[in-house]
Amino acid sequence: MMNFKKSYIYIAVLYLLVAIYIIIDNNPAVTFTLIIFLMIYHFVTFIGVKDKLSEDKQVSVQKLQYKLDETKKESEESYLHFLSLSQTLGSGVIMVNDDGKINFANKDVLEYFDFDFNNKYYEDIQISKPLYKFISKAYLLEQKYRKQIVYEDKYFDLLSTPIFEDDIFKGCLIIIHDITTLRTAENFQKRFTADVSHELKTPLSSIKGISEILNRDRNMEEKDRNEFIEILQKESVRMETILNDLLIISKMDRIDYELTVTEVHIGELVLESTNALKRLAKEKNIELITNVKDEIISVDKNKIAQVIINLIKNAINYTDEGSITVTGYTENDFYTLQVSDTGIGINSEEIENIFKRFYRIDGARSRDSGGSGLGLSIVKNVVLKHGGNIQVDSIKDEGTTFIITLPL
């Protein structure tokens, strides 16, 4: 552009010089020659400037087209990147344009609702009324909006973000998170907390009530006082058992929970565990029998000992007469432990519930024995942590057998 201005200045100066010459010395021949030369120069310069402008214009158009192509390419790459990313987010993504049409819905949305939303208007979405209501409100509000909905027993957290270009609404982007697991865990935690409170409430009430009686009646007979003190001790032991089992459960629920695996003589471990419970079995006149083949297996010794003790104690609690037999043998690539009793047995419809926390077949019998209601839950957790399996065979009023298989 600067060169064009210089050319125009040169032409103007030349015109001025010719005009001065005509005024000072008006020689017709020279004047005619100068005017012809000036016109030729003016014409040539004009053609050059015009060609230059045309060339520069073409270059500018090419540069602009290049920039537009680059911008379009970047936009397409960004969109493809967005599409690729949306397929691996693990969350649903829905894009609604300014006409209310769904331009894009990723595979997670299809899995959540079993319906292809692509190229559908949101008004036509009747597969899920809660989702339709959310999109409708998000579209009409033109602002951030968040809500949780339920669809076919699943919980979803929905977040809508409006899209604007130069303050003009162009649609909205909706992110859908499946929070079913979180809500289930939350409900489970609430129920677990309620169960813990209920379990602790009974011994606490007993301890509080007896403490008040002992404090109020200073002249109580020695026999009655000893009975109350014995109840206090029993309820205290029960509370301690519950709290200890709760600590074990809480550790097992942690993500970083790990087993301390060593090579263990399973026969010796069973013998140690049964010896610890012989006195308890003798008090109920129950015969405790062991028939275990010794084998070296890689397990967490303390955890497996806890499993054996819990199963035998559980058998003692639910057996009034007869015997409890602990059997161990190797089969294929597994070591099998069986704890059988001649107790009250379990109804078939109750078997699937016995490993639930705080579930009791006979609540009164379990509480009288000082059980926490967490023993079988701990047993199953430990066995599964070892990569093993646990099964139950039971006949009502005849007895129960717990069968544990641990990989060698």
Phi, psi and chi 1 to 4 in degrees:
 res  aa     phi    psi   chi1   chi2   chi3   chi4
   1 MET       -  -35.5 -175.2   61.8   71.5      -
   2 MET   -65.5  -38.4 -174.6   62.6   68.4      -
   3 ASN   -63.7  -36.5  -68.9  -27.8      -      -
   4 PHE   -63.8  -41.8  -59.8  156.0      -      -
   5 LYS   -63.4  -41.4  -70.7 -178.9  177.8  179.8
   6 LYS   -61.7  -42.1  -74.0 -177.7  178.7  179.3
   7 SER   -60.7  -43.8  -61.7      -      -      -
   8 TYR   -64.8  -37.2  -66.7  142.4      -      -
   9 ILE   -65.7  -43.7  -68.5  171.6      -      -
  10 TYR   -59.4  -43.8  -68.2  156.3      -      -
  11 ILE   -63.2  -43.7  -68.5  171.6      -      -
  12 ALA   -61.9  -41.5      -      -      -      -
  13 VAL   -64.0  -42.5  170.0      -      -      -
  14 LEU   -62.9  -42.9  -71.4  174.4      -      -
  15 TYR   -59.4  -40.7  -86.2  111.8      -      -
  16 LEU   -65.3  -43.2  179.7   62.3      -      -
  17 LEU   -63.3  -41.5  -67.7  174.1      -      -
  18 VAL   -63.5  -41.9  170.2      -      -      -
  19 ALA   -63.0  -40.9      -      -      -      -
  20 ILE   -64.2  -42.6  -67.5  171.8      -      -
  21 TYR   -60.2  -43.0  174.2   77.6      -      -
  22 ILE   -62.0  -38.8  -67.8  171.8      -      -
  23 ILE   -68.7  -43.1  -65.7  170.8      -      -
  24 ILE   -78.0  -50.7  -64.1  173.2      -      -
  25 ASP  -139.4   92.3 -173.5   10.7      -      -
  26 ASN   -86.9   80.7 -171.5    9.0      -      -
  27 ASN   -92.4  112.9 -172.5  -36.8      -      -
  28 PRO   -54.9  -42.3  -25.1   34.9      -      -
  29 ALA   -66.6  -46.4      -      -      -      -
  30 VAL   -66.4  -42.5  174.7      -      -      -
  31 THR   -60.9  -43.1  -60.8      -      -      -
  32 PHE   -62.5  -41.9  178.3   77.7      -      -
  33 THR   -63.6  -45.2  -57.5      -      -      -
  34 LEU   -62.7  -41.3  -70.9  173.3      -      -
  35 ILE   -65.5  -41.9  -69.2  172.8      -      -
  36 ILE   -62.3  -45.9  -66.0  -60.0      -      -
  37 PHE   -59.7  -43.2  170.9   77.4      -      -
  38 LEU   -64.4  -40.2 -174.2   59.4      -      -
  39 MET   -66.6  -40.4  -70.5  177.4   64.9      -
  40 ILE   -63.4  -44.8  -66.6  171.7      -      -
  41 TYR   -62.1  -42.8  178.1   76.3      -      -
  42 HIS   -61.4  -44.3 -168.4  164.7      -      -
  43 PHE   -64.5  -46.4  178.0   76.7      -      -
  44 VAL   -61.8  -44.2  171.2      -      -      -
  45 THR   -62.4  -43.3  -57.6      -      -      -
  46 PHE   -60.7  -43.6  175.2   76.2      -      -
  47 ILE   -63.6  -42.0  -65.4  -60.9      -      -
  48 GLY   -63.8  -43.7      -      -      -      -
  49 VAL   -63.8  -41.7  168.5      -      -      -
  50 LYS   -62.4  -44.5 -175.3  178.3  179.0 -178.8
  51 ASP   -63.5  -40.2  -68.2  -17.9      -      -
  52 LYS   -64.5  -43.0 -176.5   65.5  174.9  175.6
  53 LEU   -61.8  -41.6  -76.0  172.3      -      -
  54 SER   -64.1  -41.9  177.5      -      -      -
  55 GLU   -65.5  -44.9 -178.5 -178.6  -16.5      -
  56 ASP   -64.0  -37.7  -70.6  -12.1      -      -
  57 LYS   -63.8  -41.4 -178.5  179.9  178.9 -178.8
  58 GLN   -65.2  -40.8 -173.4  175.2    0.6      -
  59 VAL   -63.2  -42.9  170.8      -      -      -
  60 SER   -62.6  -42.0  -62.1      -      -      -
  61 VAL   -63.5  -41.0  169.4      -      -      -
  62 GLN   -64.2  -42.2  -70.9  175.2  -11.8      -
  63 LYS   -63.6  -43.2  -72.7 -178.1  178.1  179.3
  64 LEU   -63.9  -41.6 -178.2   59.8      -      -
  65 GLN   -64.3  -39.3 -175.6   63.3   44.7      -
  66 TYR   -62.0  -45.1  175.7   78.2      -      -
  67 LYS   -63.4  -40.6  -71.8 -177.8  178.7 -179.6
  68 LEU   -63.9  -42.0  -71.8  173.1      -      -
  69 ASP   -63.2  -42.3  -69.3  -19.5      -      -
  70 GLU   -63.7  -43.2  -74.4  -64.5  -51.9      -
  71 THR   -63.0  -42.2  -57.0      -      -      -
  72 LYS   -64.0  -41.5 -176.3  178.7  178.7 -178.7
  73 LYS   -63.8  -43.4 -176.7  179.4  177.7 -178.5
  74 GLU   -63.6  -39.6  -70.6  175.7    1.4      -
  75 SER   -64.3  -43.5  -62.2      -      -      -
  76 GLU   -64.7  -41.3  -71.0  176.0   -8.5      -
  77 GLU   -64.3  -40.7  -71.4  177.6   -8.1      -
  78 SER   -63.6  -41.3  -61.3      -      -      -
  79 TYR   -66.2  -43.2 -177.0   67.2      -      -
  80 LEU   -64.0  -38.6  -69.4  173.7      -      -
  81 HIS   -63.9  -40.8 -177.6   66.8      -      -
  82 PHE   -62.9  -44.4  166.6   76.0      -      -
  83 LEU   -61.9  -43.9  -68.3 -179.1      -      -
  84 SER   -63.3  -43.9  176.0      -      -      -
  85 LEU   -65.1  -39.5 -177.8   62.5      -      -
  86 SER   -64.9  -25.7   68.6      -      -      -
  87 GLN   -80.2  -15.0  -59.7  -64.9  -12.1      -
  88 THR  -114.8    7.8   57.8      -      -      -
  89 LEU   -69.2  -30.7  -83.2  175.8      -      -
  90 GLY    79.8   12.4      -      -      -      -
  91 SER  -136.7  155.5  -61.0      -      -      -
  92 GLY   -77.3  143.0      -      -      -      -
  93 VAL  -131.2  127.2  178.1      -      -      -
  94 ILE  -129.0  131.1  -66.3  176.9      -      -
  95 MET  -113.6  122.8  -71.7 -173.6   66.5      -
  96 VAL  -112.4  127.0 -175.9      -      -      -
  97 ASN   -83.5 -178.0   65.4   15.8      -      -
  98 ASP   -70.9  -10.2   52.5  -11.3      -      -
  99 ASP   -93.9    0.6  -68.0  -33.8      -      -
 100 GLY    84.4   14.1      -      -      -      -
 101 LYS   -98.4  139.3 -171.7  176.1 -177.7  179.3
 102 ILE   -84.1  105.8  -61.5  174.5      -      -
 103 ASN   -75.5  -30.1  -74.2  -20.9      -      -
 104 PHE  -153.7  136.0  173.6   75.1      -      -
 105 ALA  -142.8  123.1      -      -      -      -
 106 ASN   -79.3  179.2   69.5  -10.2      -      -
 107 LYS   -65.9  -27.5   62.1 -179.4 -179.7   60.6
 108 ASP   -66.0  -36.3  -65.9  -80.6      -      -
 109 VAL   -63.1  -40.8  177.3      -      -      -
 110 LEU   -61.7  -41.6  174.8   62.0      -      -
 111 GLU   -68.4  -39.1  -69.3  175.6    2.6      -
 112 TYR   -65.2  -44.7  -66.3  159.4      -      -
 113 PHE  -113.5   -2.3  -59.1   97.0      -      -
 114 ASP    52.2   46.4 -165.5   24.8      -      -
 115 PHE  -156.1  136.9 -177.7   79.0      -      -
 116 ASP   -87.7  110.3 -172.2    1.9      -      -
 117 PHE   -86.6  -12.0  -68.2   84.5      -      -
 118 ASN   -59.0  134.6  -74.0  -70.2      -      -
 119 ASN    61.4   23.8  -61.2  -42.8      -      -
 120 LYS  -107.3  147.0  -55.6  -76.6 -166.5  -50.2
 121 TYR   -80.6  139.8  -73.8   93.8      -      -
 122 TYR   -61.5  -24.4   79.7   85.8      -      -
 123 GLU   -64.8  -21.8  -65.2   96.5  -26.7      -
 124 ASP   -90.6    0.3  -60.7  -31.3      -      -
 125 ILE   -82.1  101.5  -59.9  174.7      -      -
 126 GLN  -113.4    0.5  -61.2  -60.4  -33.8      -
 127 ILE   -63.4  -32.7 -173.8   70.6      -      -
 128 SER  -142.0  107.6  170.7      -      -      -
 129 LYS   -64.2  -39.4  -72.7 -173.4  177.5  179.8
 130 PRO   -59.6  -39.5  -25.7   35.2      -      -
 131 LEU   -67.6  -42.7  178.7   62.5      -      -
 132 TYR   -59.8  -45.1  161.4   72.7      -      -
 133 LYS   -62.8  -38.7  -70.8 -179.9  179.8  178.9
 134 PHE   -65.4  -49.6  176.7   85.9      -      -
 135 ILE   -62.0  -40.8  -63.5  177.3      -      -
 136 SER   -60.8  -45.6  176.6      -      -      -
 137 LYS   -68.3  -41.4 -166.8  168.0 -176.8  178.1
 138 ALA   -63.0  -39.5      -      -      -      -
 139 TYR   -67.8  -39.8 -178.3   78.3      -      -
 140 LEU   -79.4  -33.4  -64.5  174.2      -      -
 141 LEU   -72.2  -33.6  -74.5  176.1      -      -
 142 GLU    57.3   40.1  -62.2 -174.9    7.5      -
 143 GLN  -153.5  169.9   61.7 -175.3   24.8      -
 144 LYS   -59.9  139.5  -78.0 -170.1  175.4 -178.5
 145 TYR  -149.7  137.6  178.5   50.1      -      -
 146 ARG  -138.2  141.7 -173.1  168.9 -168.0  168.4
 147 LYS  -163.3  154.8 -171.2  178.7 -179.2 -178.8
 148 GLN  -107.7  136.6  -68.3 -177.1   -1.0      -
 149 ILE  -128.1  165.2   65.7  170.0      -      -
 150 VAL  -121.3  131.6 -179.2      -      -      -
 151 TYR  -139.9  116.5  176.3   71.9      -      -
 152 GLU    50.8   53.5  -68.4 -172.7   -8.8      -
 153 ASP    65.8   15.2  -62.4  -33.9      -      -
 154 LYS  -114.5  146.2  -73.1 -172.2  175.7 -177.4
 155 TYR  -106.1  134.7  -65.2   88.7      -      -
 156 PHE  -130.5  139.8  -62.2   99.8      -      -
 157 ASP  -105.0  121.0 -178.2   60.7      -      -
 158 LEU  -111.8  133.7  -80.9   60.1      -      -
 159 LEU  -131.6  124.1  175.4   63.4      -      -
 160 SER  -111.9  133.9  173.5      -      -      -
 161 THR  -123.3  123.6  -57.7      -      -      -
 162 PRO   -71.9  151.8   26.7  -33.4      -      -
 163 ILE  -114.8  125.2  -58.6  171.4      -      -
 164 PHE  -123.2  146.2  -69.9   95.4      -      -
 165 GLU  -130.8  114.9  -72.5 -176.3   12.1      -
 166 ASP    54.3   45.0  -61.0  -34.4      -      -
 167 ASP    64.4   17.6  -64.4  -31.2      -      -
 168 ILE  -109.7  127.6  -60.9  174.7      -      -
 169 PHE   -66.4  124.8 -179.5   69.8      -      -
 170 LYS  -115.7    4.3  -69.5  -64.9 -177.3  179.8
 171 GLY   131.5 -164.9      -      -      -      -
 172 CYS  -147.2  152.6   54.2      -      -      -
 173 LEU  -108.9  126.5  176.3   67.8      -      -
 174 ILE  -118.0  124.9  -61.9  168.8      -      -
 175 ILE  -106.2  132.1  -53.4  -63.7      -      -
 176 ILE  -120.4  119.9  -54.9  174.1      -      -
 177 HIS  -107.4  133.0  -60.2  -71.3      -      -
 178 ASP   -84.0  109.2 -175.6   -7.8      -      -
 179 ILE  -109.6   22.7   58.2  170.0      -      -
 180 THR   -58.6  -45.1  -55.2      -      -      -
 181 THR   -61.6  -43.1  -56.9      -      -      -
 182 LEU   -64.5  -43.8  -68.4  175.6      -      -
 183 ARG   -66.5  -38.7  -73.2  -64.3  -67.3  -89.6
 184 THR   -63.0  -44.4  -57.7      -      -      -
 185 ALA   -63.6  -38.8      -      -      -      -
 186 GLU   -64.4  -44.9 -176.9 -179.4  -56.4      -
 187 ASN   -65.0  -39.5  -67.2  -25.1      -      -
 188 PHE   -63.5  -41.4  176.8   80.1      -      -
 189 GLN   -64.7  -40.9 -173.0   65.4   37.0      -
 190 LYS   -63.0  -44.2  -72.1  178.7 -179.5  177.9
 191 ARG   -65.8  -40.0 -173.9  169.0   62.4 -109.9
 192 PHE   -63.8  -43.1 -177.4   66.4      -      -
 193 THR   -62.3  -40.9  -57.6      -      -      -
 194 ALA   -64.6  -40.6      -      -      -      -
 195 ASP   -64.6  -42.6  -70.1  -20.0      -      -
 196 VAL   -60.9  -45.3  170.4      -      -      -
 197 SER   -60.1  -41.3  -58.8      -      -      -
 198 HIS   -66.4  -43.1  175.4   73.3      -      -
 199 GLU   -65.9  -37.4  -68.6  -62.8  -36.3      -
 200 LEU   -78.7  -23.1  -68.6  175.6      -      -
 201 LYS   -64.7  -39.6 -173.9  176.8 -179.1 -180.0
 202 THR   -64.1  -53.9  -57.3      -      -      -
 203 PRO   -64.7  -34.7   20.2  -31.3      -      -
 204 LEU   -64.6  -41.5  -82.1  173.1      -      -
 205 SER   -63.7  -41.0  -62.2      -      -      -
 206 SER   -63.5  -46.0  -62.1      -      -      -
 207 ILE   -62.8  -43.5  -68.3  170.7      -      -
 208 LYS   -64.0  -46.6 -178.3 -177.7  178.2 -178.1
 209 GLY   -63.7  -46.1      -      -      -      -
 210 ILE   -66.4  -38.0  -66.9  172.5      -      -
 211 SER   -61.3  -40.6  -61.0      -      -      -
 212 GLU   -65.9  -39.0  -70.8  174.2   -7.1      -
 213 ILE   -65.5  -46.3  -67.3  171.8      -      -
 214 LEU   -64.0  -35.8  -69.2  172.8      -      -
 215 ASN   -73.0  -33.0 -172.0   48.4      -      -
 216 ARG   -80.3  -41.3 -176.7  174.2   61.8 -110.7
 217 ASP  -101.9   88.8 -169.2   -5.6      -      -
 218 ARG   -72.5  -24.2  -59.6  -73.8 -177.3  174.6
 219 ASN   -99.7   25.0  -60.9  -40.4      -      -
 220 MET   -64.6  146.1 -175.5 -177.7  -63.5      -
 221 GLU   -63.0  148.3  -68.8 -175.5    7.9      -
 222 GLU   -59.0  -38.9 -172.1   68.5   20.9      -
 223 LYS   -63.4  -46.0  179.6 -177.3  176.7 -177.8
 224 ASP   -66.1  -40.2  -65.8  -25.3      -      -
 225 ARG   -61.5  -42.9 -178.5  177.8  -66.4  -83.9
 226 ASN   -63.8  -36.8  -71.0  -21.6      -      -
 227 GLU   -64.8  -43.2  -73.6 -178.6    0.2      -
 228 PHE   -64.3  -41.4  -80.0  129.1      -      -
 229 ILE   -63.3  -38.2  -69.2  174.2      -      -
 230 GLU   -63.3  -40.2 -173.6  178.2  -18.9      -
 231 ILE   -64.3  -41.5  -65.6  172.6      -      -
 232 LEU   -58.3  -45.3  -78.4  176.3      -      -
 233 GLN   -63.7  -42.0  -69.4  175.1  -21.7      -
 234 LYS   -63.8  -44.2 -176.2  178.4  178.3 -179.9
 235 GLU   -69.1  -33.7  -65.8  -61.7  -26.8      -
 236 SER   -65.3  -43.0  -61.7      -      -      -
 237 VAL   -63.4  -39.1  169.6      -      -      -
 238 ARG   -63.3  -44.0 -176.7  178.8  162.7 -157.1
 239 MET   -62.0  -40.9  -80.1 -170.3   63.7      -
 240 GLU   -62.9  -40.8 -175.8 -179.9   21.7      -
 241 THR   -62.3  -45.9  -59.0      -      -      -
 242 ILE   -60.0  -47.5  -67.3  173.4      -      -
 243 LEU   -64.7  -40.5  -67.7  173.1      -      -
 244 ASN   -63.6  -42.8  -73.8  -23.2      -      -
 245 ASP   -66.9  -34.9  -74.7  -11.1      -      -
 246 LEU   -64.9  -38.4  -76.9  172.7      -      -
 247 LEU   -64.0  -40.1  -73.0  173.5      -      -
 248 ILE   -64.2  -45.8  -67.1  170.7      -      -
 249 ILE   -60.6  -44.1  -72.3  -72.1      -      -
 250 SER   -63.7  -36.8   65.4      -      -      -
 251 LYS   -66.9  -40.8  -71.8  179.2 -179.1  177.9
 252 MET   -67.0  -28.8  -72.1 -179.2  172.5      -
 253 ASP   -78.3  -11.7  -74.6  -16.8      -      -
 254 ARG   -73.2  146.0  -73.2  172.6   52.4 -179.4
 255 ILE   -65.4  -35.3  -63.0  175.5      -      -
 256 ASP   -89.0   14.4   58.8  -10.4      -      -
 257 TYR   -67.0  128.5  173.6   80.3      -      -
 258 GLU  -133.8  151.6  -68.1 -177.4    0.4      -
 259 LEU   -88.8  148.6  -60.3  172.5      -      -
 260 THR  -100.6   90.9  -55.3      -      -      -
 261 VAL   -88.2  130.0  178.0      -      -      -
 262 THR  -138.9  167.2   57.8      -      -      -
 263 GLU   -79.8  126.1  -69.8 -171.5  -13.4      -
 264 VAL  -128.8  139.2  175.0      -      -      -
 265 HIS   -80.0  104.3  -76.3  -88.6      -      -
 266 ILE   -63.7  -32.2 -170.4   66.4      -      -
 267 GLY   -62.9  -45.1      -      -      -      -
 268 GLU   -65.3  -37.9  -65.2  177.6    3.9      -
 269 LEU   -65.3  -41.8 -174.1   60.6      -      -
 270 VAL   -64.4  -41.5  171.2      -      -      -
 271 LEU   -62.1  -44.5 -172.5   61.2      -      -
 272 GLU   -61.2  -41.5  -68.2  173.5    6.8      -
 273 SER   -68.8  -42.9  -57.8      -      -      -
 274 THR   -68.9  -37.4   52.2      -      -      -
 275 ASN   -60.3  -34.9  -74.0  -22.3      -      -
 276 ALA   -68.1  -18.9      -      -      -      -
 277 LEU  -114.2    4.8  -64.3  170.6      -      -
 278 LYS   -63.0  -39.7  -84.4 -172.4  175.3 -179.7
 279 ARG   -63.5  -42.8 -177.0 -178.3   62.0   82.2
 280 LEU   -62.7  -39.3 -174.7   61.1      -      -
 281 ALA   -69.3  -38.5      -      -      -      -
 282 LYS   -64.4  -35.6 -170.1  174.7 -178.9 -179.1
 283 GLU   -61.0  -28.0  -70.8  176.0   -2.8      -
 284 LYS  -102.8   10.6  -66.3 -171.1   67.2  174.8
 285 ASN    57.5   40.0  -66.0  -40.4      -      -
 286 ILE  -106.8  131.5  -62.8  171.4      -      -
 287 GLU   -83.1  129.3 -174.3  179.8    4.5      -
 288 LEU  -107.0  112.6 -168.8   52.5      -      -
 289 ILE  -114.0  137.9  -55.8  168.3      -      -
 290 THR  -123.8  135.8   56.6      -      -      -
 291 ASN  -142.0   78.2 -178.8   19.5      -      -
 292 VAL  -119.9  127.8  178.1      -      -      -
 293 LYS   -83.9  127.2  177.4 -172.9  175.7 -176.2
 294 ASP   -72.5  142.3 -168.0   26.4      -      -
 295 GLU  -156.2  143.0 -174.3   80.0   52.4      -
 296 ILE   -89.3  118.1  -62.7  176.7      -      -
 297 ILE  -129.4  154.4   62.2  175.2      -      -
 298 SER   -94.0  105.9  -63.5      -      -      -
 299 VAL  -145.7  170.6  -67.0      -      -      -
 300 ASP   -83.0  108.3 -172.8  -43.0      -      -
 301 LYS   -56.7  -48.8 -178.1  177.9  179.5  180.0
 302 ASN   -64.3  -39.3  -66.7  -30.2      -      -
 303 LYS   -68.9  -42.0  -59.2  -66.6 -172.2  -58.6
 304 ILE   -69.4  -36.3  -65.3  -60.7      -      -
 305 ALA   -60.0  -40.3      -      -      -      -
 306 GLN   -63.5  -39.6 -171.3  175.4   38.9      -
 307 VAL   -60.9  -48.7  165.5      -      -      -
 308 ILE   -62.3  -46.1  -61.8  168.9      -      -
 309 ILE   -62.9  -43.8  -70.2  171.8      -      -
 310 ASN   -61.6  -41.5  -79.4   -5.4      -      -
 311 LEU   -68.2  -40.9  -71.9  177.7      -      -
 312 ILE   -68.6  -43.3  -64.4  174.6      -      -
 313 LYS   -61.4  -40.7  -75.7  179.8   69.3  175.3
 314 ASN   -62.3  -40.5 -172.1   73.2      -      -
 315 ALA   -65.4  -41.0      -      -      -      -
 316 ILE   -62.8  -42.4  -67.6  172.1      -      -
 317 ASN   -61.7  -35.6  -68.9  -20.1      -      -
 318 TYR  -105.4   17.1  -70.1   93.7      -      -
 319 THR  -123.3  125.8  -57.9      -      -      -
 320 ASP   -98.1  -25.2  -65.0  -37.1      -      -
 321 GLU  -158.9  159.0   60.1 -179.1    0.8      -
 322 GLY   110.2 -133.3      -      -      -      -
 323 SER  -148.1  164.4   62.8      -      -      -
 324 ILE  -128.0  127.7  -63.6  170.6      -      -
 325 THR  -120.1  129.6  -56.3      -      -      -
 326 VAL  -109.3  119.8 -178.2      -      -      -
 327 THR  -119.8  140.4  -52.4      -      -      -
 328 GLY  -140.0  135.0      -      -      -      -
 329 TYR  -157.7  160.6   55.5   91.4      -      -
 330 THR   -97.7  134.8  -57.1      -      -      -
 331 GLU  -143.9  118.3 -171.7  174.2   28.9      -
 332 ASN    56.7 -123.8  -63.1  -33.3      -      -
 333 ASP  -104.4   25.8  -66.3  -31.3      -      -
 334 PHE  -131.4  152.2  -68.5   87.6      -      -
 335 TYR  -107.2  127.9 -169.7   84.6      -      -
 336 THR  -108.8  130.2  -58.9      -      -      -
 337 LEU  -115.7  132.5  -88.7  174.7      -      -
 338 GLN  -125.6  132.9  -67.2 -174.4    1.0      -
 339 VAL  -119.4  110.6  178.6      -      -      -
 340 SER  -114.1  142.1  -56.8      -      -      -
 341 ASP  -132.8  169.6   63.2   54.5      -      -
 342 THR  -112.1   39.4   55.7      -      -      -
 343 GLY   -86.7 -152.6      -      -      -      -
 344 ILE   -76.5  -15.0   63.9  173.3      -      -
 345 GLY    74.4  176.6      -      -      -      -
 346 ILE  -132.5  135.4  -51.4  170.0      -      -
 347 ASN   -64.3  145.0  -72.0  -36.4      -      -
 348 SER   -59.1  -34.8   56.8      -      -      -
 349 GLU   -73.8  -13.6   61.9  -90.7   14.8      -
 350 GLU   -95.0  -16.0  -72.9 -173.0  -60.3      -
 351 ILE   -58.4  -40.6  -72.0  178.3      -      -
 352 GLU   -70.2  -13.7   62.1 -179.1   18.1      -
 353 ASN   -98.2  -14.0  -64.1  -39.7      -      -
 354 ILE   -67.2  -19.2   61.7  174.6      -      -
 355 PHE   -90.6   -0.8  -65.2  105.7      -      -
 356 LYS   -73.7  148.5  -67.3  179.9  179.6  179.1
 357 ARG   -67.1  131.0  -62.1  172.8 -176.3 -176.9
 358 PHE    70.2    9.3  -64.0  112.7      -      -
 359 TYR   -80.5  133.4 -175.3   83.7      -      -
 360 ARG  -129.3  135.2  -69.6 -177.0  171.6   92.1
 361 ILE   -70.7  -46.2  -60.2  169.8      -      -
 362 ASP  -127.6   97.1 -174.8  -20.5      -      -
 363 GLY   -59.1  -44.4      -      -      -      -
 364 ALA   -64.1  -43.2      -      -      -      -
 365 ARG   -64.7  -41.9  179.3 -171.9  -69.3  -96.9
 366 SER   -65.3  -43.2 -179.0      -      -      -
 367 ARG   -67.1  -39.0  -70.6 -171.4  178.4   90.5
 368 ASP   -62.4  -31.0  -72.0  -18.5      -      -
 369 SER   -82.2   -6.9   67.6      -      -      -
 370 GLY    85.2   13.5      -      -      -      -
 371 GLY   -72.6  155.0      -      -      -      -
 372 SER   -94.4  -15.6   66.3      -      -      -
 373 GLY    81.9    8.0      -      -      -      -
 374 LEU  -114.1   -5.8  -64.4  168.4      -      -
 375 GLY   -57.7  -50.8      -      -      -      -
 376 LEU   -69.7  -30.7  -70.2  179.7      -      -
 377 SER   -63.8  -41.3  178.0      -      -      -
 378 ILE   -65.1  -42.9  -66.8  172.5      -      -
 379 VAL   -56.4  -51.8  166.5      -      -      -
 380 LYS   -62.4  -41.7 -176.0  175.0 -178.3  178.8
 381 ASN   -60.4  -46.3 -157.9  -39.2      -      -
 382 VAL   -63.4  -44.2  170.8      -      -      -
 383 VAL   -62.2  -44.3  171.3      -      -      -
 384 LEU   -65.8  -37.2  -66.1  179.1      -      -
 385 LYS   -60.8  -29.8  -67.7  -76.9 -174.3 -177.3
 386 HIS   -85.0    1.7  -80.4   81.5      -      -
 387 GLY    78.2   19.0      -      -      -      -
 388 GLY   -99.0 -166.0      -      -      -      -
 389 ASN  -144.5  151.3 -174.1   37.2      -      -
 390 ILE  -132.7  134.6 -176.6  167.0      -      -
 391 GLN  -129.9  160.6  -64.4  178.4  -16.8      -
 392 VAL  -131.7  128.7 -175.3      -      -      -
 393 ASP  -117.9  127.5  -70.2  -27.2      -      -
 394 SER  -150.1  144.9 -175.4      -      -      -
 395 ILE  -125.1  127.8  -60.0  175.2      -      -
 396 LYS   -57.2  130.4 -172.7   65.0  176.8  173.8
 397 ASP    68.3    9.7  -62.0  -35.5      -      -
 398 GLU  -120.9  -32.8  -68.8 -172.5   18.9      -
 399 GLY   143.8  174.2      -      -      -      -
 400 THR  -137.3  144.9  -57.4      -      -      -
 401 THR  -127.8  123.7  -60.9      -      -      -
 402 PHE   -98.0  127.3  -75.2   86.3      -      -
 403 ILE  -116.9  118.1  -54.1  165.4      -      -
 404 ILE  -113.6  130.8  -65.5  173.0      -      -
 405 THR  -116.7  127.3   54.1      -      -      -
 406 LEU  -119.9  134.3  -63.1  170.7      -      -
 407 PRO   -67.8  136.3   23.5  -31.8      -      -
 408 LEU   -74.8      -  -68.3  173.1      -      -
